[in-house]
Amino acid sequence: MTYKAGIIGTGGIAGMGILGMHDEESIGKEKIQASHAGGYDAARDIELVAVADVDEEKLGRFGDTWEIPEDRRYVGHEAMLESEDLDVVSVCTPSFLHHRHVIDAAHSRASPSVIWCEKPIDSQVTNALEMVEACDETDTELVVNHSFRFTDKLQQLRRLVQEEDLLGEVHSVSAQFRMELLRNSTHLLDTLVYLLDARAKTISGYINGENEAIDSLDVDQSVDDAGGGGFIVMDDGSFVTIDCTIPREDSSMTFQFIGSKGKLYLNNDDGEWRYWRLENGEHIEEPLPGIDGSWTWEGDYKGSFANAANHIVDLLDDAVRNHSTGVEAIRSLEIIVGFYLSHYTGGRVKVPLERPLRDVRITSW
């Protein structure tokens, strides 16, 4: 059986490429495999059959590139959801539109069994909760594309930390990545909550107000999304410091975990993962069991979209459990919103956020 997929939004992450991630000469001109369309193209038993966008020029360019028949290129997502019978719908629009598009898809005549929503889940916690609720009501799996979760190395590392107690009780974590928080650093924060399987309890934050994307995307509208960070006390007791104020050119995604049984250093940009077992007060360096080499953007990230699409096929076959749910995606969004709330109120923020705090929206693209 071949499942049918449709995409809402025909921009970079849908399949046309993004500045800073893909070769500039290829963007908007050829198929980009590290994308939703590329994931469908590489996966088994699934076919991209329809696309929708409000921008007819982008829609036409995407349709020509990915060979979508003209009668299945829809101006506006409503038309596609009304006309098509789809097994999965990708939502590849800006984060502030995810709420509308996910809920519309969940309740549509297209009746998808899976919605594959680009990260972050939304720009507002209340919206994200409503998205999860709508998918629960319609028995739709909501898969959020925090793409690191779809790499073999990170999945194995989570098994080591959570199932084999590699670190024991995690006392402290420090992490660094580039600005901006919502557009980029959601990757780092989701990796944090994924490995710890924990949720923020209290948050204290700082926002620097700087946004490099305004220049790189050549836009004339300012947004809230910016560099920032702070400290977090997680509900498992671990103390976490986050610095996502770093310019892209200087950036390196790094983590250091210190626990009662060992410590772990991850550098995902330079491809260096190191682990030390703690024995009688001495740290002894050892290889990470079941992990050959280190995670890299080139070697692991680019394959994550195909892995995610294959995971969606497995969900449609009822063969696996969703390992990138909307509920888990809210955990990183809560931290980002918490940083903003703390910065502008001068106080610590408690999670879960109550209204009106969870109604705060962080504008981005």
Beta strands, then each sheet from edge to edge (+ up, - down):
strand 1: 3-8
strand 2: 46-53
strand 3: 73-75
strand 4: 88-91
strand 5: 114-118
strand 6: 141-145
strand 7: 170-178
strand 8: 200-207
strand 9: 228-234
strand 10: 239-246
strand 11: 254-259
strand 12: 262-267
strand 13: 272-279
strand 14: 282-286
strand 15: 349-350
sheet 1: 3+ 2+ 1+ 4+ 5+ 6+
sheet 2: 14+ 13- 12+ 11- 7+ 10+ 9- 8+ 15-
end
